């Protein structure tokens, strides 16, 4: 009975309450004393269960998203997840862009299965026939893998430093693991997956750049946005799926590009837009070279009727455009003819300028990202503020609106100033990284900090293992040998912790060895090369389904399990992520 004398319906126990032995009493308000204690224990256990979920960027890559709306991730994204699970949030310089990993310090172990020869098509074509895989696809994401651009999956995966000594060495050098990855990774590796970049530098004499005046203190390539940063910052890129549809009427600045180098020329770019019936459209474009000389200047007449000239910002008036006949496609053709094949475009939030031009370009330095006041990449400074702070120049101060030449020169000067200083100059993100790096070195060198997280990693008895047949482990050997030598010289240790390579004779042995290692190692990885053809596709992927289930059953609670389909030359790969709870 309730307080009004009415009978109270007894609630049925939920399945979780049945499983946990929770008994409900009258009115569903009390637990008996023994189950109170049990309920409290269950609650405490739940506090420490790690959880994985996708952010918006991850959802966009998820297989549950329609193929025409999907934006794939890159292998670096998966590498960051593996490092996060092994080292915890302390060693991340920034919040992961595509996932959330709650209570990562309670992940008991990380296991990774690499399957070369399988692609997203193999999975999607057979999903209904696969019991384990079908139940695992809630956290399955499409990834752009090296097979698509004829890269080496082993080479990219080997850049994940897994030995404790190598981890500590890179943390000392770069301040955090994901920053180390970004600096070490060859810019061309991922860029070739997106843009048509030739393998070798074969400039003709008239294309060669005069490098005598270049006096950069560090390579300008270190300021160029990576492929995944271009995607993340809403730059137009020629990827399939949602992005391909969105940019179907865009063109590239060149048919083929040359690899970018420390001597590649900088060009400042800025555009002005007006509002038309169709939205913002290009009305002016300016390009300047490294000597701050204007090399291209054009007014552009939109095809659609202008509804607002936005003169206060654009400087464009009706009178200026009256006699203009140049159209967008004319400007696109001019820029394609003008830019060298390895040109680096410089500007403030250039994504909006490239969208106005309806053009795509691989090599971008964005002043709103290489300069930062707050230490947060999402809070971008204005160009006017940067020019005043670092160049002591007042720009955008006239009543007639912005000048695209003035803005493009200011952006170029800011990049040149930074190149004359150091990577940390004017960037609170990197300044924070530098301070963190210095603190780490002090902690490691000071005896009173012998129980720091880095020392505890060194003292762990557990290690890392890579398992495979002899057709794969040999490929890893060269990369891991250099890592071992680097660690030994860095710490003057005779036997630094290193990754164990285990070569076995058959695929079944690979799986069984991996299952055994999950209780012995912090990180276990198996890498298999599969020969998948139309006639054996179902048979092969059915075996994969059983392997994954076998490995899953061998894992202890709170273990992270990551499976990577390596993709093919024609189709992307897949990453499947699960935590055992």
N, C-alpha and C positions, 0 to 999 in steps of 0.2 A: 504494500500500500504506500502511496506517496503521502505528502503532508496534507492533502485534501481528502484522503481516505480512498482514492481511486486505486485499483490494482495496477501494478507495474509489470509490463510484459518482460519476460526473461529473454535477454539477447543471446542468440546463438554464438558460440565461440568461432572466431576466424580460424582458418587453417594454420596460420602461424602460431596462434595461441594453443591449438591442439598439439602442434609439433613441440612447443616449448613447455607443455605440461601446465599451462596456466588455468586454474580453476576459477570460475566466476561464481560469486555468491549472490544472494538475494539483492535485487535492485542493481546488480552489476556495478557495485561501488567498492567492493573490498576483495582482497586476495587473502587466502589463509596464510598463516605465518611462514610456513615452509616455502610456499610459492612466492611470497613477497621477496624472500631472499633470492630465490631463483630468478625472479623477474628483474631484480636489481643487477644480478650478475650478467644476465642477457643484455641489459641496457648498457652496462659498462663495456661489454665486448663490442657492441655495435658502435660505441664511440670511437673505436680504433680500427674500424673496417675501412680500408681505402676505397675510394670510388672514382670511376672514370666516366666523364660525359663530354659530349661534343659542344663546342661553341658554334656560333653562326657560320664561321668559316669552315669548321668541320662538317656541319650539317650540309653545307653547299657541296661538299665532296662525297657525302654519304650515298651509298648505293640505293637507299630508299628515295633519294631525290631523282627526278626524271633525268634521263640522259641529256636532254636538251637544256636543262637548267643546271647541270652539274659543273662545278669548277674543281678540277683535281688538285690534290696536294702534291708536294715534291718529297723526295726521299729525305731531304734535310729535316722536314717536319717529323718524320718517324724517328730519325736519329735523336732529335731533341727529346722526344718522349722516352726513348731508351735511357738517355743520360739522366733525365729528370727522375726516373724510377730508381736509378742506381745511386744518385748523389743527393737527391732531395732538392727542395726549393731554394736553399741557401746558395747553391751554385748556379742559379739562373740569373742572367743579367736583366731579363725582362719576362713579363708574364707570357706563357705560351699562347700562340695566336689562334690555335684551332681546337684546343681541348682544355678541360679542367681536370686536374688530378688531385683529389682531396686526400689528405692524410697520407701523402706519399711516403712519409717516414715509416709507415707501418707495412709497406710492401715487403713481403718476406723474400722474394726472389723474382728474377726476370728471366723469362725463356723466350727465345725468338727462333722461329722456323722459316728459313728462306727457301722458296721453291722457284728455281729458274725454269722457264719453259711454259709456265702457266700464266694466263692473262685474265683480265676482267671478263672477256668473252667466254672463256672456259667455265668460269664460275656461274655467270648469269644464264648460260645455256643449259646448265645441269642442276640448278639450285633445287628444283622440286624433287630431285631424286636423292638428295644428300641430307641425311638426318642431322648430323652435327653442324655442318656448315650453314644449313638453313636456320638453325637456332642461334647462330653466332653473328648473323649479318646485321644486327641492330647497330653495331659499331664497326661497320666495314666501310672503308673509304677508298675512293679511286686515287691512285698515285701515278705521277709521271715518273717512270723508271728508266734507268740507263739503257735498257734494251731498245726503247723507242728511238733513241738517238745514237745507237751503236756505241754506247759507253760501257764501262766495266762495273757491274754490280759489286764485284769483290772490292775493286779499288775504292768505290764510294763508301761501302760498309766498313772497310778497314780503316777509314778515317775516323771512326768512332773509337777513341782511345779507351780501352777496357781494362788494361792492367792498372793496378793501384798506383804504381810509381809514375806511369805515363799520365794518369789523371792529375796527380799532384803537380807534376812538372808543368803541364799546360795551365793549370789553375794559377800557379805562381806567375807564369808568363803573361797570361791574358786576363786574369781576374775571374773568369767563369768559363764553364765548359762550352756553353752554346756560342759565346763570343770567340772561343778558340776554333770552333768548327767553322764559323763564318769567315774568319781570317785565313784559315788553312785551305778551305775549299777553293778549287780552281774556278774562277768566275765563268770560264768558258764551258765548263761541264754542264751546268744547268741551262746556260743561255743558248747552247746549241740545241737543246730540246725544244726551244720555243722559236728561235729565229734561224734563218738559213745562213749560218756562219761557216766559212771555209776552214779547212783544217790547217792550212799553212799560210804564212804571210808571203804574198807574191805581188807586192806593190810594183807597179811600173814606175819608171823614173819620174814621170810627171805627177805621180800620185804621192811621192814621198814627201813627208812633212819636214820642214826645217826645225830641227831640234836644238839648235845652238843656244837659243835663248831660254830653254827650259831649265829651271834651277829649283825644281821641287825638292823639298826635304824628305818626302816619302812618295811612293808611287800614286799617281792620281787614280789609278784603277781601284785603290782601296776606298774611294768615295763613291764608286759606281753602285747603284742599286742592284741587288741580286734579282734573279728571275722571280723568286717568291715574294720579294719586296715590291716588285713592279705590280704583281697581282694584288698584293695586300693593300697597296696605296692607290688602287683603282687606275693604274695606267693601262692603256689599251695594249693587249698582247694577243697574238694569234693562236690561242688555244682552242681546242674543240669544245663542244657543248654550249653552255650558256654564253660564254665569251665569244665564241665563233659567230653565234647568231647576233649578238649585240653589236659586233664590229664587222658585220658582213660587208658594209660599204666603206670600210677603212682600207688604206693601202700602206705598204711599208715604205720607209724612206729610201731603201735600196732593194734591188732584187736579191743581191748577195752581199754579205758583210765580211770584213776582215777581222781577225782577232784583235781585240783592243789591247794596247800596250801602254807603258808609262810615257811613251812619246806620242800617243794619239792626240790629235788637236782638239781643243775646247772651242765650242761655239755657244755664245749666249743667245737664248731664244726667249722672246716674249710676244704674246698676242693680245689684241684687244677685241672685245666682242660687243655686239648690240643685241637687243631683244627683238625677235621677229615673231611672226605667227607660229613658227615651228620651235621657238625657244631661243637660246643663245646661239648666235652664229658669228663666224669670223668676219672682222671688218678691217683689221690691220695686223701685219706680222713684221717682225724685225729680227735679223740675225747679225751678230757682231763676232769678230774673231778675237784672238788672244791679245792683239794689240789695241783692242777697243775700237776697231774700225768697223763701220757699218758695211757689211758685205751683201746684205739683201734687205730691201725695204719695199713694202707694197701695201696699198689700200685695196680692199676686196669688197665687191658688191654681193650681198646675199641674194639668193634666188627668191626667197620669201620676203613679204612686205615687212619693213621695220616698224615696230610699234613703239620702241623706246630706244633712243640713241645712247642712253646711259652716259651722256657727255661728261658728267661729274667724275666718272671713273675711267671711261674709255678715251675721252678727248675727241671722240668722233662726232661730227655734226652733219646735218643734211647737206650743207654746202660742200663739205669735203668729199662726199660720195657722189655728187651730182654727175660728174663727167667720168667716173670710174667705170671701166669695162672689164677689169680683171675679175675672174671668178675663182672659186675654190680649187677647181681642177687645174687651173693655170698655176696657182701657187704651189700645189702639190708637185707638179711637173718641174717647176723651177727649183724647189728644194731638193728633189731627187737628183737633179743635174748638178747642183752646187755642192752638196755634202760629200766628203770623202767616205769611203767604205768603213772606216774605223772612227768616224767622228763621235765625240762625246758632247751631248747636248747638256747645257747648264741653264738652270732657271729656278724660279720660285714656284713650287707646286706645279711643275710642268705637266702634270696629268691633265689639267684643265686646258692647257694650250694645245696639247696633242689631240685631245678630243675635239677641240675647235677646228684643228687642221684635218681631223679624221685621218691621222697618220700614226704609225707604230714605229718605234725605234728601240734598239736593245741597250744602248749605253747612255745612261742618265745620271747626272749629279743634281740632286734636289737640295737647294739651299735651306728649305724649310726642315730638312732632315739632318743635314750635316752641321747645322747650327741649332742650339737648343739652350734655353735659359732655365727650364724647370726640372730637367732630368726625366721627363716623361715624353716619349715620342709622340703621343697623341695630342699634346699641347704644342702647336706649331707657332713660331714667332712670325710676325709680319715682315715683309721685305723693307718697308720704311724704317721699322725699329732696328733691324739688323744693320742697315746702312748708317744710321745715326750712331749706333753703339760701337761698331767696329771700323767703319770707314770715315766717321765724323762728317758725313754728307747728308744734306737734307734733300730727299727726293719726294716725288708725288706731292709737292707743296703748292703747286700752282693751281689757279682756279679753273684752268682749262682742261683738267683731267690728267690721267696718267700718260706718260710718254713711253711707248714700248721700247724705244732705243735706250732711254735712260734706265729703265728697269732691267733690260738685258745686260747692260754694262755693269750695273750694280751687282747683279747676281754673279757675273763673271769675276769682278773684283773680289767679292767675298770668297769665292773658291780659290782664287789665286793667293789671297792672303792666308787662308788656311793651309794651302800647300807650302807656303813659305815658313810656316810654324811647325805644327805637329798635328797628329790625328785627334788629340784631345782638345785642341784650341777651339774655344767658342762653343763647346758641346758639353753640357752638364751631364749627359748620359755617359759619355766617355770619361769625363772628369771623375764621376762617381765610381766608374769602373777602375780608374787608376788608383783612387784612394783605397778601394776595396782590395785591389791587388797588393798594394803596399802593406796593408794591414795583415793580409794573409802571409806575406813573406816574414813580417815581424813575428807573427804567431808561431810559424814553423821554426824560426831561428831562436825563439826565446824558450828556455827550458821550462819556465813556469806554465807554458801552454801545451805541455806534452799530451794532454788529453783532448786537444782540439779535434774537430771532426776529421781533419785531414790526417792527423796522426792515428786516429782510430781506424781509418781506412787502411793505413799502412800496417797496422797490427792485426787486422783480420786474418784468420786462418783460411777463410774461404777465398776462392779465386774465380777466374773466368775460363771458359772452355769453348772451343769451336770444334764441331764434329762434322766429318764428311768423308767421302771416298777420296781416293788419290787424284781424281779428276778435278777436285776443288781445293783441297787443303794446301796443295803446292802453291796455288795462286795467293793464298794468304801469307805464306811463309815469308816472302820478301818484305811485305809491309810490317809484319810483326817483328821481324829481326831488327829492322831499323828502329822500331819503337823500343825494343829491349836495349839496344846500344845507347839510345838517347837517354833512357832512364838510368842506365848504369853510370854513364858519365855525369849525369845531372846530380845524382845522389851519392856517387863514389861507393856504391854497394856492389859486392861481388855477385849477389843473387837477388836482384830486385824482383818483386812480384810481377809475374807476367801471365799472358794468356797461354793456356795449354792447348796445343793442337792435337786432335785425336783422329788418326786416319784408320778407317775400317774398310772391310772388303765388300759390304753389301748395304743396300738401303735399309733393310731390316735391322742390321747392326747399328746403323746411324740412329734410328729411332730408339732402339733399346738403350744405347749408350747415352743418348740425350735424356731419356727418362731417369736413368740412374744418377746422372749428374745434377739433376734439379735439387737434390737434397744435399749436395756437396759444394755447389758453387753459387756465388752471388748472381752471376750471369752465365747462361748456357745458350749456345746458338748452334743449330744444325743447318747446313747449307747443302741442298740437293739440286742436281741438274737432271731434269726430266725430259724425255723425248716424247712430246705430245703431238700426235697426228690425228686427223679426222677419224681414222678407223679405230684408234685406241683411246680417244678422249674420255669417254664415259668410264672405261676401265681404270684409267690413270687417276681421274679426279675422285672416283669412288675409293681408291686406295688412300688418296690424300685425306679424305673424310675420316677414314679409320685411323690413320696416323695421328691426326689432330685430336681425335677422341682419346686415343691411347696416351698421348702426351698430357692432355688435360687431366686425365684420371691420375697421372703420376704426380701432379703438382700439389704442393701443400697449400693450405688456406692463405689467402691474401697475396698469392703469386700473380704477377702480370704475365700474360701470354700474348705474344704478338706474332702473327703469321703474315708473311709478305709473299705475294705472287709477283714474280719478277717482271712480268709483262713480256711482250714480243716486239719485233720491229714494227708491227702494224697496230698493236693494241696496248693500252696502258695496263698497269698492274693494280693490285689491291692490297691494302693493309687491313687485317682483322685484329681487333684489340679486345681482350677480355681480362677481367680480374676475377680470380676464384674466391667467392665468398659464400 
